[in-house]
Amino acid sequence: MKRVRHRDEFDAIRGNLAEMGQITVTMLNEALATVTSNDPAAAERTHELEARIDDQNRQIHEQCLQAMATPGRRGDEARLVTGIVGAIVDLELIGDYADEIATLGASIQRRPTSRILHRISELGRRINGMLSTAIEGWASDDLDDALAMRPREADLRSECRVLYDKLFKLTSVPGDGGVYVHLLLICKHLELIARHAASIGEQAAAAIPVPEVVY
Protein backbone atom coordinates (compact mmCIF):
# COMPACT_ATOMS: atom_id res chain seq x y z
CA MET A 1 0.00 0.00 0.00
CA LYS A 2 2.83 2.40 0.84
CA ARG A 3 4.48 1.84 -2.55
CA VAL A 4 1.16 2.61 -4.28
CA ARG A 5 0.95 5.89 -2.36
CA HIS A 6 4.50 6.71 -3.41
CA ARG A 7 3.65 6.06 -7.04
CA ASP A 8 0.53 8.23 -6.84
CA GLU A 9 2.60 10.99 -5.25
CA PHE A 10 5.17 10.96 -8.04
CA ASP A 11 2.47 10.76 -10.71
CA ALA A 12 0.93 13.92 -9.24
CA ILE A 13 4.28 15.73 -9.33
CA ARG A 14 4.90 14.65 -12.91
CA GLY A 15 1.41 15.88 -13.79
CA ASN A 16 2.23 19.29 -12.33
CA LEU A 17 5.48 19.32 -14.29
CA ALA A 18 3.59 18.59 -17.52
CA GLU A 19 1.13 21.39 -16.73
CA MET A 20 3.99 23.81 -16.09
CA GLY A 21 5.51 22.74 -19.40
CA GLN A 22 2.31 23.36 -21.33
CA ILE A 23 2.01 26.84 -19.84
CA THR A 24 5.60 27.49 -20.93
CA VAL A 25 4.76 26.36 -24.48
CA THR A 26 1.78 28.73 -24.52
CA MET A 27 3.92 31.52 -23.13
CA LEU A 28 6.52 31.13 -25.86
CA ASN A 29 3.77 31.24 -28.50
CA GLU A 30 2.49 34.50 -27.02
CA ALA A 31 6.00 35.95 -26.89
CA LEU A 32 6.57 35.12 -30.54
CA ALA A 33 3.22 36.72 -31.46
CA THR A 34 4.51 39.92 -29.86
CA VAL A 35 7.35 39.88 -32.39
CA THR A 36 5.79 38.48 -35.55
CA SER A 37 2.25 39.89 -35.29
CA ASN A 38 3.00 43.14 -33.49
CA ASP A 39 0.38 42.20 -30.89
CA PRO A 40 0.80 44.31 -27.71
CA ALA A 41 -1.82 42.24 -25.89
CA ALA A 42 0.35 39.16 -26.41
CA ALA A 43 3.12 40.83 -24.41
CA GLU A 44 0.75 41.33 -21.48
CA ARG A 45 -0.39 37.72 -21.66
CA THR A 46 3.25 36.61 -21.71
CA HIS A 47 4.03 38.56 -18.54
CA GLU A 48 1.00 37.05 -16.79
CA LEU A 49 2.02 33.52 -17.74
CA GLU A 50 5.56 34.15 -16.50
CA ALA A 51 4.16 34.83 -13.02
CA ARG A 52 2.22 31.52 -13.16
CA ILE A 53 5.38 29.64 -14.13
CA ASP A 54 7.23 31.11 -11.15
CA ASP A 55 4.41 30.00 -8.83
CA GLN A 56 4.41 26.48 -10.25
CA ASN A 57 8.17 26.23 -9.93
CA ARG A 58 7.91 26.96 -6.21
CA GLN A 59 5.02 24.53 -5.78
CA ILE A 60 6.71 21.62 -7.56
CA HIS A 61 10.01 22.25 -5.80
CA GLU A 62 8.22 22.03 -2.45
CA GLN A 63 6.48 18.82 -3.51
CA CYS A 64 9.84 17.30 -4.45
CA LEU A 65 11.34 18.21 -1.08
CA GLN A 66 8.41 16.64 0.73
CA ALA A 67 8.61 13.50 -1.41
CA MET A 68 12.30 13.00 -0.68
CA ALA A 69 11.77 13.59 3.06
CA THR A 70 9.64 10.43 3.25
CA PRO A 71 11.65 7.44 4.52
CA GLY A 72 12.23 4.42 2.31
CA ARG A 73 12.83 6.12 -1.01
CA ARG A 74 14.42 3.98 -3.73
CA GLY A 75 17.26 5.01 -5.99
CA ASP A 76 15.02 5.30 -9.06
CA GLU A 77 12.67 7.59 -7.13
CA ALA A 78 15.55 9.83 -6.12
CA ARG A 79 16.66 9.93 -9.77
CA LEU A 80 13.13 10.90 -10.80
CA VAL A 81 13.00 13.76 -8.29
CA THR A 82 16.43 15.00 -9.41
CA GLY A 83 15.24 15.03 -13.01
CA ILE A 84 12.02 16.87 -12.13
CA VAL A 85 13.90 19.55 -10.20
CA GLY A 86 16.29 20.01 -13.13
CA ALA A 87 13.37 20.21 -15.58
CA ILE A 88 11.49 22.90 -13.65
CA VAL A 89 14.67 24.97 -13.42
CA ASP A 90 14.98 24.74 -17.22
CA LEU A 91 11.30 25.62 -17.66
CA GLU A 92 11.61 28.66 -15.43
CA LEU A 93 14.62 29.84 -17.45
CA ILE A 94 12.71 29.31 -20.69
CA GLY A 95 9.92 31.41 -19.19
CA ASP A 96 12.43 34.16 -18.39
CA TYR A 97 13.74 34.14 -21.96
CA ALA A 98 10.21 34.16 -23.41
CA ASP A 99 9.30 37.08 -21.18
CA GLU A 100 12.35 38.96 -22.45
CA ILE A 101 11.41 38.12 -26.06
CA ALA A 102 7.99 39.67 -25.45
CA THR A 103 9.56 42.79 -23.93
CA LEU A 104 11.93 43.16 -26.88
CA GLY A 105 9.17 42.51 -29.41
CA ALA A 106 6.87 45.09 -27.84
CA SER A 107 9.62 47.72 -27.97
CA ILE A 108 10.26 47.37 -31.72
CA GLN A 109 9.19 50.63 -33.32
CA ARG A 110 9.66 49.84 -37.01
CA ARG A 111 8.59 46.61 -38.70
CA PRO A 112 11.41 44.50 -40.14
CA THR A 113 11.10 42.80 -43.51
CA SER A 114 8.47 40.08 -43.84
CA ARG A 115 11.18 37.63 -44.86
CA ILE A 116 13.05 38.11 -41.60
CA LEU A 117 9.83 37.87 -39.59
CA HIS A 118 8.96 34.63 -41.37
CA ARG A 119 12.34 33.13 -40.52
CA ILE A 120 11.98 34.06 -36.86
CA SER A 121 8.41 32.73 -36.79
CA GLU A 122 9.44 29.42 -38.36
CA LEU A 123 12.43 29.04 -36.07
CA GLY A 124 10.31 29.80 -33.02
CA ARG A 125 7.65 27.32 -34.14
CA ARG A 126 10.19 24.52 -34.47
CA ILE A 127 11.81 25.28 -31.13
CA ASN A 128 8.41 25.33 -29.44
CA GLY A 129 7.63 22.00 -31.09
CA MET A 130 10.84 20.62 -29.65
CA LEU A 131 9.85 21.91 -26.21
CA SER A 132 6.42 20.24 -26.52
CA THR A 133 8.07 16.93 -27.39
CA ALA A 134 10.40 17.22 -24.40
CA ILE A 135 7.42 17.81 -22.09
CA GLU A 136 5.54 14.86 -23.60
CA GLY A 137 8.56 12.71 -22.76
CA TRP A 138 7.81 13.22 -19.08
CA ALA A 139 4.19 12.17 -19.56
CA SER A 140 4.66 9.23 -21.93
CA ASP A 141 8.01 7.69 -20.91
CA ASP A 142 8.96 7.74 -24.60
CA LEU A 143 12.70 7.17 -24.44
CA ASP A 144 13.29 7.51 -28.20
CA ASP A 145 11.74 10.99 -28.43
CA ALA A 146 13.51 12.12 -25.26
CA LEU A 147 16.90 11.01 -26.56
CA ALA A 148 16.30 12.71 -29.92
CA MET A 149 16.32 16.15 -28.31
CA ARG A 150 20.03 16.89 -28.51
CA PRO A 151 20.44 16.26 -32.29
CA ARG A 152 17.40 18.47 -32.93
CA GLU A 153 18.89 21.15 -30.70
CA ALA A 154 22.16 21.04 -32.66
CA ASP A 155 20.31 21.58 -35.96
CA LEU A 156 18.27 24.45 -34.56
CA ARG A 157 21.35 26.03 -32.99
CA SER A 158 23.03 26.05 -36.39
CA GLU A 159 20.00 27.74 -37.93
CA CYS A 160 19.92 30.30 -35.14
CA ARG A 161 23.54 31.19 -35.82
CA VAL A 162 22.92 31.61 -39.55
CA LEU A 163 20.04 33.97 -38.78
CA TYR A 164 22.12 35.66 -36.09
CA ASP A 165 24.84 36.46 -38.63
CA LYS A 166 22.23 37.80 -41.06
CA LEU A 167 20.72 40.06 -38.40
CA PHE A 168 24.14 41.26 -37.29
CA LYS A 169 24.84 42.52 -40.81
CA LEU A 170 21.47 44.30 -40.89
CA THR A 171 22.25 46.23 -37.71
CA SER A 172 24.32 48.58 -39.85
CA VAL A 173 21.34 49.54 -42.04
CA PRO A 174 20.70 53.28 -41.54
CA GLY A 175 17.53 53.94 -39.59
CA ASP A 176 16.76 50.25 -38.99
CA GLY A 177 19.80 49.23 -36.95
CA GLY A 178 17.96 49.29 -33.62
CA VAL A 179 15.22 47.00 -34.93
CA TYR A 180 17.72 44.36 -35.94
CA VAL A 181 19.62 44.62 -32.67
CA HIS A 182 16.36 43.67 -30.93
CA LEU A 183 15.81 40.78 -33.33
CA LEU A 184 19.40 39.65 -32.87
CA LEU A 185 18.80 39.39 -29.12
CA ILE A 186 15.53 37.54 -29.71
CA CYS A 187 17.37 35.06 -31.94
CA LYS A 188 19.93 34.48 -29.18
CA HIS A 189 17.15 33.86 -26.65
CA LEU A 190 15.58 31.30 -28.98
CA GLU A 191 18.88 29.48 -29.24
CA LEU A 192 19.09 29.30 -25.45
CA ILE A 193 15.49 28.08 -25.22
CA ALA A 194 16.35 25.23 -27.60
CA ARG A 195 19.27 24.28 -25.35
CA HIS A 196 17.05 24.15 -22.26
CA ALA A 197 14.38 22.18 -24.13
CA ALA A 198 16.99 19.56 -25.03
CA SER A 199 18.01 19.41 -21.37
CA ILE A 200 14.39 18.77 -20.34
CA GLY A 201 14.20 15.86 -22.78
CA GLU A 202 17.47 14.38 -21.54
CA GLN A 203 16.34 14.66 -17.94
CA ALA A 204 13.15 12.80 -18.84
CA ALA A 205 15.19 10.04 -20.50
CA ALA A 206 17.48 9.74 -17.47
CA ALA A 207 14.51 9.51 -15.11
CA ILE A 208 12.60 6.85 -17.07
CA PRO A 209 12.92 3.51 -15.25
CA VAL A 210 14.95 0.93 -17.15
CA PRO A 211 12.99 -2.35 -17.45
CA GLU A 212 14.50 -5.28 -15.58
CA VAL A 213 15.86 -8.09 -17.75
CA VAL A 214 14.61 -11.51 -16.69
CA TYR A 215 16.89 -14.42 -17.49
N, C-alpha and C positions, 0 to 999 in steps of 0.2 A: 504493500500500500504506500509506503514511504517513497519508493522509487517512482510510482505513478505520479505522486504529488510533485516530485522533482521534475519529471518530464513535463507535466502541465505548467509548472513554473517557468521552465525554459521556453516552452512553446509560446507562452504569453509574452516573454521578453522579445523573442524573435518576431512575434507579431507586431510589437511596438516598433521594433527596428524597421520592419517592412513599411509600416505606416510613415515613419519619419523619412524613409527613403522616397516614398511616393510624393510626399510634400516637397521634398527637395527637387524632384523631377519637375513638379508643377512650378516651383519657384524659378528654376532655370528657364523654363518656357516663357514665363512672364518677363524675366530679365531680358531675354532675347527679343521679345516683342517691343520692349522699350527702345531697343536699338533699330530693329528692322522695320517696325511699323510706326515708329514715332508716336507711341501711345503713352502719354503721361500717366494715365490711370494704371497701366501695367507696372510702373515704377512703385506706385503706392502699394499695390498688391504684393509686390516683391518684398518690400520692407515689412509688411504685416506677416508674411510667411516666414521671414527670417526670425522674427520674434518667436513664432511657434516652434521652429526648429531648435532654438536655444532652450525653450522649455522642455521639449522632448528629450534633448540631450541630457539635461539634468535628471529628468525622471528615469530614463533608462539606466543612467550611471548609478543612480541610487538602487534600482532594482538589482543590478549586477552585484553591488556591494552586499546587499542583503542575501542574495543567492549564495555567494561565496562564504558568507558567515555561518551558514548552516553546516553542522558537522556531517561527515561522511561523504563529502564530494569526491567523485572519481576524477581521474586525470582527463578523460575526454570532456567532462563537464567544465573543468577549469580551462581547457583549451577553447571551448565554446564561448565562455565568458570573456576570455582575452580577445577573441576575434570580434565579439560584439562591441566591446569597448573601443577597439581600434576602428571599427566601422563607423561608430557614431562620431568619433573624432573627425574622421574623413568627411562624413556628411556635414558636420558643422562647418568645416573649412570650405566645402563646396558652397554651402549657404552663404558664407562670408564673401566668396568670390562672386557669386551670382548677385548678391546685394550691391557689390561694387560695380558690376557690369550695368545694373539698372541705373545707378547713380551717374555713371559715365554716359550712358545712352541718353538719359534725360537732359544732360548738360550740353549735348551736341546742338549747336545753333544752325549749322548749314548741313543739308542733306548730302551725303557722299553719293558716288555714282551707284546706279542700280546693280551694276555688275559686282561691285565690292560688297554691297549689302547682300546680294544673293550668295556670295561665297561665304560670308559670315553666317548667314542663316543656315546654309547647308552644313557647314562645319558644326555649328551648334546643335543642329538636329541629330547628327550622327553621334556626337559626344553624349547628348542626352539619351539616345538609344542605348549607348554603351552603359550609361549609368543605370538605366532601367533593367538591363540584363544582369548587371551586377547585383542589384537589389533582389531580382527574382531568384538568383542563386541562393540567397539566404532562405527563401520560402520553399524552393523546390528540391534542394540538395542536388542540383544538376552540376556534377563535377566538371563535365566537359565545357559547358558554357562559362563556368567560373574560371577555369584555367585558360580560356581563350582571351581573357581580358588584356593581358600584357601585350600580345602581338597586335591587337586592335589599337591599343594605346600608342604603340610605336608608329603605326601607320598614321594615326591622327596627329601625333606630335610632328611628324615630318610635314604634313599638310599645313599645320599651324605655322611652322617655320617658313615655309614658302610664302604664305600669306603675310607673315610678319615682315619678311624682306620687301614684299611689294608695298606694304603700308609705310614702311620706313622710307622708301624712295619718294612716296607721295607727300611725306611731311614737308618736303621742300617746295611744294606747289604754292605759289603766292596766293594768299587769302584763304586757302583751305588747309594749311598746315596743321592748325589746331584740331580740326576734325579728325585728321588721320592719326594724330598723336593719341586721341581718345580711342580710336579703333585699334590702334596698335596695342594699347594696354588691354583692351577687351580681348584681343586675340591671345595675349599672354595669359590672361585669366582662364580662357577656355582650355589652353594647353595644360594648365595646372589642374583644372577640373578633371580632364581626362586621366591625368596621373592618379588622382585620388579615387576615381571610379575604378581604375584597374586594381588599386590597393584593396578596395571593398570586395571585389571579386576574388582576389587571392585570399583574403581573410575568410571568406565564405568557404573556399575550397579547403583551407587548412582546418576549418572547424567541422567539416563534414565527417561523421564517423566512418572509419574504414571497416568494411564488412570482414568478419572473422572467416578465415579459411578453415574448413573442416576436412580433415584427412581421414 
